[in-house]
Amino acid sequence: MRHRRALAGLWAILPLPALLAALTLLPVPAVVPRHWSGPTADGYATGPGFASALLSTVVLVALLAAGTALLQRVVPPAWSRWALAFLGALGWGAVFLYLFTVWRVGADGVGQVREWWTLLAVLLGLGAGWVGYAVHGRRWPARAEVLARVPERARVQAQRGRAVRPVQPWSTELDSRTLRVIGVGVLVVLGAAAAWQLVAGSLVLTVLLVLVGLGTGLLALAWSSVVLTVDVDGLRIRSRVLPVQVSHVAAERVVGVEVQELDPMRWGGVGLRPLPDRTSYIVDQAGGPGIVVHQDDGRRLALQVTEGDTAARAGARTLLQVAGQRLGQEPQARPAGSGS
């Protein structure tokens, strides 16, 4: 894992020598376009200022990437993966922006450069960020390390023979007013902002605004009303607003299940809160009883059950039963409490 993290850090640092080589081989134009209204540019910046801004950005990216890759005790793996992916996207995006700008200014003239080249540089930068994300990978801790964090009474125990009995599916519905307001608000603001940008602003910004805003708004709406179901395959969360499954924890990935009083202050707040080592979905500002699922990668999933403690315990028992039966089907399965 350390080697892969170092490679991801190196990938985010490489834009610095790449940009320095580009500045050496490709002379900086005297003037470059910086704003568009329609097909042609209507705002310009000096070439040296443009190059200086990109170089400063890439130098900062390289320093942050080096620190993220080396300070492994300070930056946890879950954060470093996203941080290095973002830094790689930013650094490589700056390199592609310089290359495309210099190329098109030389080929078409500064007044005829289209803003689509800027959008292409952004997309290629995002692709480079994905490469860094894939190279970094995830750290999968040993089973014994994961089990050490699970209370013994909440661990999955293998079920075989007479202990195996038919699973009665369990389900409950959850509604988050917070996420509904966020989703609708984002989509409304997105529509107004996209219309204004399309008329008076940049097409590149319009496209980026639509992609980011639409994704955020639909994600919030999808989670605003969901159905939690436990069946023989594990835990499923399906949206009641959009016809999609928003999350699934397979039975074989469950190592423990417990019922807790979920305090929003401890779990990141109300609504959907993904954090490096856990994800929570709490719909009430006062919190309440919920199911905490311990997964084999060390992450926890906390889900408030608004029907109360009795319903939450029924769901937890069903998931423990399903996971125990699946563990008992493994060829060399051992009780969850016996270590890895």
NORTACOR-V705728 format. One line per field, one symbol per residue. ss: DSSP state (h for helix, s for strand, l for the rest). A space follows every 50 residues. Layout:
# NORTACOR-V705728
ss = ???
This chain:
# NORTACOR-V705728
ss = lhhhhhhhhhhhhhhhhhhhhhhhhlllllssssssllllsssssshhhh hhhhhhhhhhhhhhhhhhhhllllllhhhhhhhhhhhhhhhhhhhhhhhh hhhhhhhhlhhhlllhhhhhhhhhhhhhhhhhhhhhllllllhhhhhlll lhhhslllllhhhllllllsssssslhhhhhhhhhhhhhhhhhhhhhhhh llhhhhhhhhhhhhhhhhhhhhhhsssssssllsssssslllllssssss hhhssssssssslhhhhlllsssssllssssslllllsssssssslllls ssssllllhhhhhhhhhhhhhhhhhhhhhllllllhhhll
